[in-house]
Amino acid sequence: MDAYVNERLIDRLETQGDDELRALIARARDILAAREDKRKKEAIAAIRQLAAEHGLGVTVKKPARRRGRPPKSKSS
């Protein structure tokens, strides 16, 4: 995008109400999450293909999520 288009977009955003901006932000987050998910799937597929080409099998596990509060840091 060029500077003119960005400037016009910002001008339009500034005229929107709070609810419209929140909806736009939520939609943008959804789009970004979908893109990130697609990139991860493509990377996993490429890793599996490369491993298979060399006679290897690969299992990709999602990292475990920690539940609850993080531990308190020790102050010095």
C-alpha positions, -999 to 999 in steps of 0.1 A, spaced: 0 0 0 12 34 -7 12 63 18 -19 79 3 -39 48 7 -27 43 42 -36 79 51 -71 75 37 -76 42 55 -65 59 88 -89 88 81 -118 63 76 -109 44 108 -109 76 128 -146 82 118 -157 48 130 -174 43 163 -159 22 191 -181 -9 183 -171 -8 147 -134 -6 155 -137 -34 180 -154 -56 154 -127 -47 128 -100 -55 153 -116 -89 161 -119 -97 124 -83 -87 118 -72 -110 147 -92 -139 131 -75 -133 98 -41 -132 113 -48 -164 133 -59 -182 102 -28 -171 83 -6 -182 111 -23 -216 112 -19 -220 75 18 -212 76 23 -237 105 4 -264 85 25 -257 54 57 -258 74 48 -291 90 39 -306 56 73 -294 42 91 -310 72 72 -343 68 80 -343 30 117 -337 36 118 -364 62 100 -388 40 124 -382 11 152 -394 35 133 -424 48 123 -408 81 90 -403 98 82 -372 118 56 -365 145 49 -329 154 34 -323 188 19 -291 200 36 -278 231 18 -284 263 0 -254 277 5 -246 313 -26 -239 333 -31 -214 361 -9 -185 371 27 -184 363 51 -188 392 61 -157 411 95 -144 403 120 -142 431 130 -106 438 166 -100 446 
